[in-house]
Amino acid sequence: MASQGSKRNEIEKLDREYTLGTWTRQRDFDPTQVVDTDGPRLVTADGSSILDFSSQYVCTSLGYDAERVSDAVADQVRTVPYVTPAWSTEPRARLSEMLAEITPGSLKKTFYSTSGTEANEVAIKMARAYTGKHRILSRYRSYHGATAASLSASGDPRRVAQGPDVQPQVPGMVKGPDPYAYGSSLDPDQSLEYIDEMLKLEGDTVAAVLVEPLVGSNGVLTPPDDYLPRLREIAHDHGALLICDEVMTGFGRTGEWFASGLYDTVPDIITMAKGITGSYQPLAATTVTEEVAEFFEDNLLNQGHTFAGHPTACAAGVAAIETYREENLLENAREMGEYLKSELESLAERHPSVGERRGVGLHQGLELTRSETERVPFERREDKVSSRRTVLDEVSAHTLDQGVYFYTSVNTIVVTPPLTITRDHVDEALGVLDEALERSDAAMDG
Ligand SMILES: Cc1ncc(COP(=O)(O)O)c(C=O)c1O
């Protein structure tokens, strides 16, 4: 499908010449031009139609036919395209009210920004101000964003790649273990005890425990049901807030509005982006409990962005939530999630290179292994920032050639289609993946 290297078209050449690519050595930057979209599919300049089982890094949860959202954006652009955050607009007020409705428990007030990164930066700043403490405890297998504090809080290989001499870490970031049972030395219970111990040993100087309730790009790690409520209790016992980063898991991906709702847990702060508008507009949000919000009645909230609460982005947010509701997309995520899960389980049974299936709803992943008896990854953590072509790259290149896109990350094939998919889409995508996994089976040891 894609035009690459010497086969680049004029636009791809132009783009390559004048644009710097993200998270890559520029030599490896080779973007394919997308000219159209159709439901859950992308159409590229060479006429290929690609079924997108990544939702573009878990962004386009509504697929590409959400007319209500496109219309809301167009209408807003024609009436009030922009005012600074000091002014009020109907879409911002309505969206804030809707977020209070769909977030769990007493979460009520929202601070807006434009990326998941910023949403987490604000959450960290608020937790520090609220508790008067500075340390943030996050986990090794996590990604919270690209700028100084959010990247320092991430355990992702991209933090390590930055190097301490190029970008020193923001002080006060400590890392705990993950709820990752497969091939790991600590089981999820022990990892919780370890975090409890860490909070004790840090002498109650921790402002917040920051976690993705279901880890996304660091391996789709799925905790046991009692993990998140116990983590909240442990954090609170040590006077720390619980911040749930729901940038990937928010907005119905797991079949609940937020993954914290899956585990009946009310975090003190939830951060979100991506699905909030189905990515029809860039928008992110940090929603806090009434108690945290109350603190800032008399204390300075020392943060702001020119585009905070941008009217067209908020209009997209309102229309997106209406679309999730009217099209019963959470229910579809639950139903299709069950079907997808059982089909992935049967792939795992057929292919010895699939070590473990993990995930909930339409947030699924397959971790591959070289060995039939234990976890021996094909892709090392550092490969996320290397140019080495791994077996997982070959598997996803094969599916792409056959018209289905999956993204891979840290030895895991991530399976996160739009919430609008049908059983036919699942059958089509997994039929192609089934064939592609023969490559990883063939690459196994012995
Ligand atoms: C869990 C999580 N948090 C934060 C971010 C950062 O969001 P953004 O890329 O919008 O800055 C991401 C991005 O993928 C993410 O997956």
The ligand as an SDF file (V2000), in Angstrom:
LIG
                    3D

 16 16  0  0  0  0  0  0  0  0999 V2000
   -1.7810    7.4650   29.0250 C   0  0  0  0  0  0  0  0  0  0  0  0
   -1.2780    8.6680   28.2880 C   0  0  0  0  0  0  0  0  0  0  0  0
   -1.0510    9.8040   28.9800 N   0  0  0  0  0  0  0  0  0  0  0  0
   -0.6030   10.9230   28.3650 C   0  0  0  0  0  0  0  0  0  0  0  0
   -0.3550   10.9440   27.0090 C   0  0  0  0  0  0  0  0  0  0  0  0
    0.1370   12.1970   26.3520 C   0  0  0  0  0  0  0  0  0  0  0  0
   -0.8720   12.7410   25.5610 O   0  0  0  0  0  0  0  0  0  0  0  0
   -0.5170   13.7690   24.3870 P   0  0  0  0  0  0  0  0  0  0  0  0
    0.2130   12.9920   23.3440 O   0  0  0  0  0  0  0  0  0  0  0  0
   -1.8610   14.2530   23.9330 O   0  0  0  0  0  0  0  0  0  0  0  0
    0.2980   14.8410   24.9740 O   0  0  0  0  0  0  0  0  0  0  0  0
   -0.5860    9.7820   26.2550 C   0  0  0  0  0  0  0  0  0  0  0  0
   -0.3170    9.7720   24.8160 C   0  0  0  0  0  0  0  0  0  0  0  0
   -0.4300    8.7930   24.1330 O   0  0  0  0  0  0  0  0  0  0  0  0
   -1.0420    8.6160   26.9250 C   0  0  0  0  0  0  0  0  0  0  0  0
   -1.2630    7.4730   26.2560 O   0  0  0  0  0  0  0  0  0  0  0  0
  1  2  1  0
  2  3  1  0
  2 15  2  0
  3  4  2  0
  4  5  1  0
  5  6  1  0
  5 12  2  0
  6  7  1  0
  7  8  1  0
  8  9  2  0
  8 10  1  0
  8 11  1  0
 12 13  1  0
 12 15  1  0
 13 14  2  0
 15 16  1  0
M  END
$$$$
